[in-house]
């Protein structure tokens, strides 16, 4: 039985495909015109177009109306660019956390057709609200705002969102009830961290935070609650210290905590929410004629600078609760995209876990 030959258009397709893949193309190269291809292969225009359609399906060429068939660079069609649907502002701080958040926001927003702009502003705390000039920020030209802070959203932002009917997503804080909120699960993370440190052999575990204004923030309350719950479950002392911003001036420091730390004979670990709290703690101990025990371990919450902290505690174990800033930023961009697209559902709360990271190979304390 005679073997049937392939259709003519498929033979031409195979030959053109081999020619395209056998050369480097800049992305601006064009195939010969359909008339020239008809003459080259001595066939009809319909046959040529059938072959070109197969090449298009393979992502090797695209038909440009009025110009002809363009060959894609390296034989691959560029992915379609999303249609631009809006512009969002990210109001953040001038720190590494904001940089990581913006990286996630920008990546996800770009994939969704949103342009972004980072505007660093000072963090606004519950007791010293700074005025935010939204007119100066050109917010009327944006389609939505992502706001990063560990305190409540400023009144100006709430007012702007209401008046302009623009969506706002708050990042990092259990925020205003009208806004979508994206944050880390600090309560569960602190509880898990205390249990993990206990399994590593620590029986004295302390927590330091910034006070007194810091204690009014939901983020701090969640951290302290998780810490105290774990201490109660494990049957270990609940020891925490609030460092005043002007700790060098005040003389009424919590000496009970300092004495507990200075007198600890068992392996001890201190949990802090910022790297700069540990230098403050060291200075405060020195004022009272004390020093940090050499075997004290440190656990940082969201602070990636392990080496800087190790300068103050060179012999202790260093671990971290890592705040997934990039992932949080991506969720913010996705949520504000949904709002811009018309989602009118009630404000949502997205909470992500904080992974525990042991940043030290030091053996477990004995």
C-alpha positions in Angstrom: 0.0 0.0 0.0 1.6 3.3 -1.0 2.6 5.7 1.8 0.7 9.0 1.6 2.9 12.1 1.5 2.3 15.0 4.0 0.1 17.9 2.7 2.1 20.6 0.9 1.3 23.3 3.6 2.8 21.1 6.3 5.9 20.4 4.2 6.4 24.2 3.9 5.7 24.7 7.6 8.4 22.2 8.5 10.9 23.8 6.1 10.2 27.4 7.4 10.3 26.3 11.0 13.7 24.7 10.5 15.0 27.9 8.9 13.6 30.1 11.7 15.1 28.0 14.5 18.4 27.7 12.7 19.2 31.4 12.9 19.3 34.1 15.6 16.6 36.7 15.2 16.5 40.2 16.7 12.7 40.2 17.2 12.3 42.8 14.3 13.1 40.3 11.4 10.3 39.6 8.9 9.5 36.6 6.8 9.4 37.2 3.0 6.0 38.5 1.8 3.3 36.0 1.1 3.7 36.6 -2.7 7.4 35.9 -2.5 6.7 32.7 -0.5 4.2 31.6 -3.1 6.9 32.0 -5.8 9.6 30.4 -3.6 7.5 27.2 -3.0 5.5 27.4 -6.2 2.2 27.1 -4.5 -1.0 29.0 -3.8 -1.5 31.8 -1.2 -4.0 29.6 0.7 -1.3 26.9 1.1 1.2 29.5 2.3 -1.2 30.9 4.8 -2.0 27.4 6.2 1.7 26.9 6.8 2.1 30.4 8.4 -0.9 29.7 10.7 1.0 26.6 12.1 4.1 28.8 12.7 1.9 31.3 14.5 0.4 28.6 16.7 4.0 27.5 17.6 4.7 31.1 18.8 7.4 31.6 16.1 5.8 34.4 14.1 3.0 37.0 14.4 1.0 38.6 11.7 1.4 42.4 11.7 -1.5 43.9 9.7 -0.1 45.9 6.8 3.4 44.8 7.5 3.7 41.1 7.1 4.8 38.2 9.3 7.3 39.1 12.1 9.8 36.5 13.4 10.1 36.4 17.2 13.5 36.7 18.8 15.0 33.3 19.6 12.0 31.7 18.0 9.7 32.5 20.9 6.7 34.8 21.0 6.9 37.5 23.7 4.2 37.0 26.4 1.3 39.4 26.0 1.6 42.5 28.2 -1.3 43.1 30.5 -3.6 46.0 29.7 -2.8 49.0 31.9 -5.8 49.4 34.2 -4.6 51.8 36.9 -1.9 53.4 39.1 -1.4 52.8 42.8 0.6 54.5 45.4 2.6 52.8 48.1 3.1 54.9 51.2 5.9 53.3 53.1 8.9 54.0 55.3 12.5 54.6 54.4 13.7 51.1 55.6 14.4 47.6 54.3 11.0 46.3 55.2 9.4 48.9 52.8 11.9 48.0 50.1 11.0 44.3 50.3 7.3 45.1 50.4 7.5 47.3 47.4 9.4 44.6 45.5 6.4 42.3 46.0 3.9 45.0 45.3 5.6 46.0 42.1 6.0 42.5 40.8 2.4 41.5 41.4 1.0 44.8 40.3 2.9 44.8 37.0 1.5 41.3 36.2 -2.0 42.7 36.7 -1.6 45.8 34.6 -1.1 48.3 37.5 1.7 50.8 37.6 3.2 51.6 41.0 4.9 54.5 42.8 6.7 54.3 46.2 6.4 57.4 48.4 8.3 57.2 51.7 6.7 58.9 54.6 7.4 58.9 58.3 5.6 56.2 60.3 2.6 57.6 62.1 2.2 56.5 65.7 -0.9 56.5 67.9 0.4 59.4 70.1 2.0 61.7 67.6 0.0 61.8 64.4 1.9 63.6 61.6 -0.2 65.4 59.0 -0.1 63.9 55.5 -0.5 66.3 52.7 -2.3 64.1 50.1 -2.7 67.0 47.7 1.1 67.2 47.5 1.2 63.5 46.9 -1.0 63.8 43.8 -3.3 61.1 45.1 -6.2 62.3 43.0 -4.2 60.9 40.0 -4.0 57.4 41.6 -6.6 54.6 41.6 -5.7 53.2 45.0 -3.3 53.3 47.9 -1.4 50.7 49.9 -0.3 52.1 53.3 2.4 50.5 55.5 2.6 51.2 59.2 2.5 49.5 62.5 -0.1 52.0 63.8 -3.5 53.1 62.8 -4.1 54.9 59.4 -4.0 58.7 59.7 -7.2 60.6 59.6 -6.3 62.2 56.3 -6.0 58.9 54.6 -9.4 57.7 55.9 -11.0 61.0 54.8 -9.4 60.9 51.4 -10.6 57.3 50.8 -14.1 58.3 51.7 -14.2 61.5 49.7 -12.5 60.2 46.6 -14.0 56.7 46.8 -10.5 55.2 46.3 -9.6 51.7 47.7 -7.0 51.5 50.5 -5.1 48.4 51.7 -3.3 48.7 55.0 -0.2 46.6 55.4 1.4 45.5 58.6 -1.2 46.6 61.1 -4.6 45.4 62.2 -6.0 48.6 60.9 -9.1 50.6 60.1 -12.3 48.6 59.8 -13.1 50.2 56.4 -9.8 49.0 54.8 -8.6 45.6 53.6 -5.7 44.6 55.9 -2.7 42.4 55.3 -0.4 41.5 58.1 1.7 38.7 59.8 0.2 36.4 62.4 2.3 37.8 65.3 0.4 36.2 68.1 0.7 32.6 66.8 4.3 33.3 65.7 5.4 34.5 69.1 3.7 31.5 70.8 5.4 29.1 68.4 8.8 30.9 68.8 8.7 30.5 72.6 7.8 26.8 72.3 10.7 26.4 69.8 13.2 28.2 72.0 12.0 26.0 74.9 12.7 22.9 72.8 16.2 24.3 72.1 16.8 24.2 75.8 16.0 27.7 77.0 14.2 27.9 80.3 14.4 31.7 80.8 12.8 33.6 77.9 12.2 37.3 78.0 10.5 39.8 75.7 11.4 43.4 75.2 9.4 46.1 73.3 9.2 49.8 72.9 6.9 51.7 75.2 4.7 53.3 76.3 3.2 54.4 72.9 4.3 51.2 71.4 2.0 49.2 73.8 -1.1 50.8 72.2 -0.4 49.3 68.8 -2.2 46.1 67.8 1.0 44.6 66.4 2.7 44.9 69.8 -0.3 43.6 71.7 -0.5 40.5 69.5 3.2 39.8 70.0 3.0 40.2 73.8 -0.2 38.1 74.0 1.4 35.3 72.1 4.5 35.4 74.3 2.5 35.4 77.5 0.2 32.6 76.4 3.2 30.4 75.6 4.9 31.2 78.9 1.8 30.2 80.8 1.4 26.9 78.7 5.1 26.0 79.4 5.0 27.0 83.1 8.0 29.4 82.7 8.2 33.0 84.1 6.5 35.7 82.0 9.3 38.4 81.8 8.9 41.4 79.6 10.4 44.9 79.5 9.2 48.0 77.8 12.1 50.3 76.8 11.3 54.0 76.8 12.3 56.0 73.7 14.2 58.3 76.1 15.7 55.4 78.1 19.0 57.3 78.6 17.1 60.0 80.5 14.7 58.0 82.6 15.9 56.5 85.9 12.8 54.5 86.7 13.6 51.5 84.5 12.1 48.1 85.3 14.9 46.8 87.5 13.0 43.6 88.2 13.6 42.5 84.6 17.2 43.7 84.6 17.9 41.8 87.9 16.2 38.7 86.5 18.4 38.9 83.3 21.6 39.7 85.2 21.0 36.9 87.7 20.1 34.2 85.2 22.2 31.1 85.6 20.2 29.0 83.2 20.4 29.5 79.4 18.5 32.6 78.6 17.0 34.0 75.3 15.6 37.5 74.8 13.0 38.2 72.1 13.0 41.7 70.6 10.9 43.3 67.8 13.7 45.5 66.5 17.5 45.2 66.3 18.1 48.6 67.9 16.4 47.4 71.1 19.3 45.2 72.0 21.9 48.0 72.0 19.4 49.9 74.2 19.1 47.0 76.6 22.9 46.7 76.8 23.2 50.4 77.6 20.4 50.2 80.2 22.1 47.3 82.0 25.4 49.3 82.0 23.7 52.2 83.7 22.7 49.9 86.5 26.2 48.4 86.8 25.2 45.2 85.1 26.0 43.4 81.8 24.4 40.8 79.6 25.3 37.3 80.5 27.6 35.8 78.0 25.4 32.8 77.1 22.2 34.8 76.4 20.5 34.1 73.1 18.7 36.6 70.9 15.6 36.1 68.7 14.8 38.9 66.3 11.3 39.6 64.9 11.6 40.7 61.3 15.0 42.2 61.5 17.4 40.7 58.9 20.6 42.2 60.3 21.8 39.3 62.4 25.5 40.3 62.3 24.8 43.8 63.7 23.0 42.2 66.6 25.8 39.7 67.1 28.2 42.6 67.8 26.3 43.2 71.1 25.8 39.5 71.9 28.9 37.8 70.4 28.6 34.4 72.1 24.8 33.8 72.2 22.6 32.0 69.7 20.8 34.2 67.2 17.4 33.2 65.6 14.6 35.1 63.8 11.0 35.2 63.1 11.0 36.3 59.5 8.3 38.7 58.3 7.4 37.6 54.7 7.3 41.2 53.4 7.5 40.4 49.7 4.6 37.9 50.0 2.6 40.4 52.0 3.2 43.1 49.3 2.0 40.7 46.6 -1.3 40.1 48.5 -1.8 43.8 48.9 -1.4 44.4 45.2 -3.8 41.5 44.4 -6.4 42.9 46.8 -6.3 46.4 45.5 -6.5 45.1 42.0 -9.7 43.4 42.9 -11.1 46.6 44.4 -10.2 48.6 41.3 -11.9 45.9 39.2 -15.2 46.6 41.2 -15.1 44.2 44.2 -17.4 45.8 46.8 -17.3 43.0 49.4 -16.7 43.9 53.0 -13.1 44.7 54.1 -11.0 41.6 54.3 -8.2 40.5 56.7 -5.3 38.4 55.3 -2.9 37.0 57.9 0.3 35.2 57.0 2.5 33.0 59.2 6.0 34.1 60.2 8.6 31.3 59.6 11.1 30.6 62.4 14.7 30.7 61.2 17.7 29.5 63.3 20.5 31.8 62.1 23.2 30.2 64.2 24.9 26.8 64.1 25.8 27.2 67.8 24.8 23.9 69.6 21.7 23.9 71.7 22.2 25.3 75.2 22.8 22.7 77.9 
